[in-house]
Amino acid sequence: MSTPIGALRRRVSLERREDMFDGAGGMTSTYALLSEVFAAVEAKRRRTDVEGGREIGVVTHLVTIRFRDDLSGRVRIRDGGAIYRVLSTERADPQGRFLHLWCEEEQA
């Protein structure tokens, strides 16, 4: 299915996780801005999990962006106040113009 370029209306930030030694034998993770892109964000599924003895909602989203080949599992997407953890990526079309990012947003 083809994605019209006009569907990419939301400006989102791609952030890459950077792990650093904390000097005490452990590691600290921070996220640095990789780039800002336009995307289409669509909620696909919702389920409930129990984490730390409390119930949380987990929503799976499909985020579509222009194709790029520098994304890995260390990337997340920030869309205003929402943060999506990228689970996997796949080409959205045979021409390689768009990229689908399957993401999870956790909500308390």
Buried (B, 14 or more C-beta within 10 A) or exposed (E): EEBEEEBBEBEBBBBBBEEEEEEEEEEEEEBEEBEEBBBBBEEEEEEEEEEEEEEEEBBBBBBBBBBEEEBEEBBBBBBEEBBBBBEEBEEBBEEEEBBBBBBBBBEE
